[in-house]
Amino acid sequence: MARGNQRDKAREAAQKKAAAQKKGHNMSGSELAKAKEIAAQKMREKQAAADAKKAAEAAAGKK
């Protein structure tokens, strides 16, 4: 009978996993878009800082 118990446990685990995936995020569309825009802005700022640092190092290397 261990086989039946194993099957039940596997089914429970699969249902729990599917429920967790289905749950997803709990933000509305506008909140999600705003969060994405904020994250994108932070990445643009980081990239600009990295580009400035790289340009400063290149300028210092030429002198």
WOCOR-V422048 format. One record per residue. N is the residue number from 1. SS is DSSP state (2 for helix, 1 for strand, 0 for the rest). D_CENTER is the distance of its C-alpha to the mean C-alpha in Angstrom with 1 decimal. Layout:
n = {N | N}
ss = {SS | SS}
d_center = {D_CENTER | D_CENTER}
//
This chain:
n = {1 | 2 | 3 | 4 | 5 | 6 | 7 | 8 | 9 | 10 | 11 | 12 | 13 | 14 | 15 | 16 | 17 | 18 | 19 | 20 | 21 | 22 | 23 | 24 | 25 | 26 | 27 | 28 | 29 | 30 | 31 | 32 | 33 | 34 | 35 | 36 | 37 | 38 | 39 | 40 | 41 | 42 | 43 | 44 | 45 | 46 | 47 | 48 | 49 | 50 | 51 | 52 | 53 | 54 | 55 | 56 | 57 | 58 | 59 | 60 | 61 | 62 | 63}
ss = {0 | 2 | 2 | 2 | 2 | 2 | 2 | 2 | 2 | 2 | 2 | 2 | 2 | 2 | 2 | 2 | 2 | 2 | 2 | 2 | 2 | 2 | 2 | 0 | 0 | 0 | 0 | 0 | 2 | 2 | 2 | 2 | 2 | 2 | 2 | 2 | 2 | 2 | 2 | 2 | 2 | 2 | 2 | 2 | 2 | 2 | 2 | 2 | 2 | 2 | 2 | 2 | 2 | 2 | 2 | 2 | 2 | 2 | 2 | 2 | 2 | 2 | 0}
d_center = {42.6 | 39.7 | 38.3 | 38.1 | 36.3 | 33.8 | 33.2 | 32.7 | 30.2 | 28.2 | 28.3 | 27.2 | 24.2 | 23.2 | 23.7 | 21.5 | 18.7 | 19.1 | 19.3 | 16.0 | 14.3 | 16.4 | 15.5 | 12.0 | 11.3 | 14.5 | 14.4 | 17.0 | 16.7 | 17.8 | 15.7 | 12.5 | 14.0 | 15.0 | 11.7 | 10.4 | 13.7 | 13.6 | 10.5 | 12.3 | 15.5 | 14.4 | 13.4 | 16.8 | 18.6 | 17.3 | 18.4 | 21.6 | 22.3 | 21.8 | 24.1 | 26.6 | 26.7 | 27.2 | 29.9 | 31.6 | 31.7 | 33.1 | 35.7 | 36.7 | 37.1 | 39.5 | 41.8}
//
